[in-house]
Amino acid sequence: MENREQEEIEPCVSITIDPNNNKLNVDDFDRICTIGMLIVINLLSLLLSTLILTS
């Protein structure tokens, strides 16, 4: 489970480090990645709680 979450974080890091982007773009990508991770974590916890309730 932890490995899967780290894989999803990695693309954000590679985009952030990309030297072709200026600072504004990097900040935007950071924000998008943060929101994306929050959504992923929320969906995972929702799915987990649903599985626990139904079993």
QUIJO-V148211 format. One record per residue. N is the residue number from 1. RES is the residue in one letter. SS is DSSP state (H for helix, E for strand, L for the rest). Layout:
N	RES	SS
N	RES	SS
This chain:
1	M	L
2	E	H
3	N	H
4	R	H
5	E	H
6	Q	H
7	E	H
8	E	H
9	I	H
10	E	H
11	P	H
12	C	H
13	V	H
14	S	H
15	I	H
16	T	H
17	I	H
18	D	L
19	P	L
20	N	L
21	N	L
22	N	L
23	K	H
24	L	H
25	N	H
26	V	H
27	D	H
28	D	H
29	F	H
30	D	H
31	R	H
32	I	H
33	C	H
34	T	H
35	I	H
36	G	H
37	M	H
38	L	H
39	I	H
40	V	H
41	I	H
42	N	H
43	L	H
44	L	H
45	S	H
46	L	H
47	L	H
48	L	H
49	S	H
50	T	H
51	L	H
52	I	H
53	L	H
54	T	H
55	S	L
